[in-house]
Amino acid sequence: MKICVIGGANVDITAASFSKFVPHDSNPGSVRISLGGVARNIAHNLVLLGDDVRFVTLFGSDEFGRMVSADCARLGMDLCLSATALGAANSCFVSINDADGEMLGGIADMAAVEGITPAFLKDRIKKVNEADAVVADSNLSIESLVFLIDHCSVPLYLDAVSGAKAVRLRDALLLSERKQVHALKCNALESAVLHDAPGVARRYISRGAEGLRVVEGSVVTDFPALPCKVVNVTGGGDALFAGIIHAGVNASVAEAARLGLLCAKYAVESPDAVNEAWPPVAT
């Protein structure tokens, strides 16, 4: 399947405490640098699943930007619609995790992605719509999200990213003329922001250890999480959404949920945002 993914491509700096985290103190632990970003993670997982991925982002012109761009090329992503933001630092996400792998908090510097404007997208929309499906994260501005909602002629999947950025997605859906989205992925916090957002055919609500809730019209279905040993939750929701997207627009709720939860299980069992140690899932 040909999938176009639009959004952030980060360097992730993850600090994990060896024992229960003590606020306002120095905690012994480990620090890892890996590649991330919601859109990039989704694209990476889709490549592992065997999809033909066209990735649209703005890389920084620094060493981090060169590192992320080179790795996307290594994975075989089509970067013909991406560009480099001259003079800008690449997007970066710093998180602190407790000893059980749960994230205590994080800081996202996504300034580079602000360059993905409606004008930037307008120049590329014809090639974007060559895909079988389009995926975007809410690191994009409200105006750019409105543009995609109104101009994507193929099924559109949107990721809420965070509570703060879910507000952008809610406002974009309210401001758009088309108000039509195939699927939206969020967590419980983001879902509270998006509860009255119109035009979403399916809402996939990630509930962590409690599994996945899917809302389709008035029908609500809960699916339990698969047993796993959590190492790092960062990227788990991105893998979940990748599995859902890979299942296809004609997949049933149960089919999409099954594959999404399987991908999420493998993701959180890895110290990195994407687990490359597993083969693509056969569907």
N, C-alpha and C positions, 0 to 999 in steps of 0.2 A: 504494500500500500504506500502511496506517495503522500507524505505528510509535511506541511510547512509549519514550522514552529517559530514564534516571534517573541522576543523578550530578552531577559537578562542572562549574561554569561559572567559568572563571578569567579574570583578566587576565594575559597573558604578557608578561614583560619579557625580551627576548632581546638579549644582548650578543654580537657577532660580531667576532673579531679579524681585522684586515686581513692579517696574516701569521701564521706559526706561533706559537701561543700560548706565552708564556714564563711559567711558574708563579712566584708570589711577586713579580711585577713589574707595572707599569702597561703595558697593551698598547693601542696605537692600534687603534680599531675603530669600530663603529657600535652604537647602542642603539635598539631599536624596541619600541614598546608595541603589542600587538595582543590580540585576544580568543582565548581557548583553553579548556583543560579537556578531558579525554578525552571525557566524555559530551557536552559542548557541541560539540566538534569533530565527533564522530560525527553528532550531530543536524544540524549545519550542512551537512555533506557530504550527508546524506540529503535535506535540502531541495533542494540543488542537483541531486540525482538525480531529483527530482520526487515524493518521498514526502510523505505527510501526517504531519507530526511533532508529537507532543505531548511537550513537554519538562518534566521534573519536577526541580526543583533548589531550593536556598535561596540567594537573592541576599543580598549584604551590604547594609547600610543606608547605606553610604558612596558616594562619587562613582563608584568602580569598579563597585559593584553596580548603580547606576542606569545606567551606561554599558552593561554587559553585558545587563541586562534590556531596555533600549531596542533594542539590536541584535537580540536574539532576536525581539522583536516585529516589527522591520523585516523580518526574514527570513520572517515568517509562521508562526512556531512557535506552537502552542497552549500557552499558559502557565497555563491554568486550574487546574492542580494544583501550580504552583510558589508560593513564598511568599518574603517578605523576613525575614531574621533580624535583628530589631531590636537595635541596639547592636553588631552584629558587622561586622567588616571582610569584604569579599568575598574569595573564594579567589584566590590569586595564585601564579604560578609564575615563577621567575627562572632563566634558563639562560645558560651561557657556551658559545659554539660556536667551534670552531677555524676557520681560514681555508677549509677544505674543506667546511664546513657541518656537520661531525659534532659532536655535543654532547659537551663535556668533562665536564659535570656540571650539576646544577640543584638548586634548593630549592623545595619545594612547601608552601605554607601553606594547608591545606585544612580549617581549623577550622570554617568555616561549614557545611561539608557534614555534619559530625557531627550536626547537627540533623535530618538525615533519618533518624529513628529508626523502629523497627518500628511505634510508635504513629502516627507521621506517615504511614507507608505504609499502615497498616490503614485509615485514614480515606479513602484514595484508591484502594485496590486494585480496587474494582469498576470504576472508570473506567480504571485501568491495563489491566485485562483486556479492555477494549473494542477494543484494538489487535490487529493481526494478528501482531505480534511485540513483545517487550519487550527492551530493551537496558539493561544497568547496568554501571557501572564499579566498581572495587574501592576507590574513595575512600570508599564506604559502609562502615559498621562491619560486623563479623562478624555481629552480630545482625540487622542490616537485610538483609544478603545471604542469611542463612538464611531470613528471612521471605519474600523474593522467590522463592527456590528452592522453598519449600514452598507458596506461594500463587499463583504465576503459572499461569494455566490455558492460556496460549498459549506458543508457543516462546520460550525465554529464551536470550539471547546475553549472555555476560559477558566483560569486558575486564580483564585482570590489572593493568594500569596500570604497575606497577614491581615490582622484586624484593621490596621490603619489603612492598608491599601485596598481592602474590601470596600471601603467607602468610595474609592474611585470607580470600582466596578458597578456598585449600586447606582451612582450618579450617572455613569455612562449608559446604563440600561434605561434609566428614566429619561435621559436626554435624547437617546437615539430615536430615529424615525421608524426603523425596521422592528426593533424590539424582538429579535428572534435569535436565540442561541440554542444550539443542540444540547450542550451539557455544560455544567458549572461544577467545579470541585472546590470545596472549602472545608474548614474544620468547624467545630462547634462555636468557637468565638466569632469566626467570620460569618457563619450562618446567621447569627443573631443580627448582624449588620445587614445581611442580604435578604432577610425574611420577606420583605415586601417588594423586592426587585422583580420587575415583570419580564415575561418572554423567555423563560428558561424551561426547556422541555424536561430535562432531568437534572436533579441536584444530587451530587455525590458528597456526602458529609462524612469526612474522616473523623473517627472517634477514638483514635489511638488503640489502646489495649481492648477497648470495647468493640472494635470492628468498624463496620461501615454502614451508614444509613443512606438509603436511596429514596428520594422523593420524586415521584412522577405523577403530576396532577394531584389528586387527592389520595393516592396510594403511597403508603410509607412502608418500606421493607428494610429490616435490619439483618445484617450478615455478621457473624462472629469473626474476630481476628483469628488467624492461624497461629498455632503454638510456635514460639520462636524465642531465641536468646538475644535480647536487645543489646547491641553494642553502641549504636549511635542512631538516634531517631531522625537526624537531619537527612533529608532526601527521601524519607519513607513515603511521604505524601506525594512526592513527584513520581516515584516509581508506581505507586497506586494509580495515579492518573494516566501514566503511560500505558499500563496494562488495560485500563478502561478504553483508552483511545485505540489501542491496537486491536481490541476485540471488534471494533468496527461499529458504524452507525446502525447497522441492522441487528446487532447482538441484543439479546434479551437482557433485562436487568440482572438476572442471575448469572448469565455468562460473563458479562462485563465485570460484575463484582468478584466473581471467582478468580479471574485472571488478575484483576487489580490487587486483590488481597495476597495472591501468590507473589507478585512482584514486590509488594510492600514488605512481605516477610523476609525475602532475600536482601532487600535494601538495608533494613535495620540491623541485620546480622553482620554488616560490614562497618569498619571504622570510617570508610569514605562515604560521600554522598550518593555515589552510584557503585553498586557491587558488580565488578567485572568478572568475578570468580565463577559465575554461573552461566550456563549456555542459554541461548534464546529459548523461550518457552514455546513448545509446539502447540498450536491450536487447530 
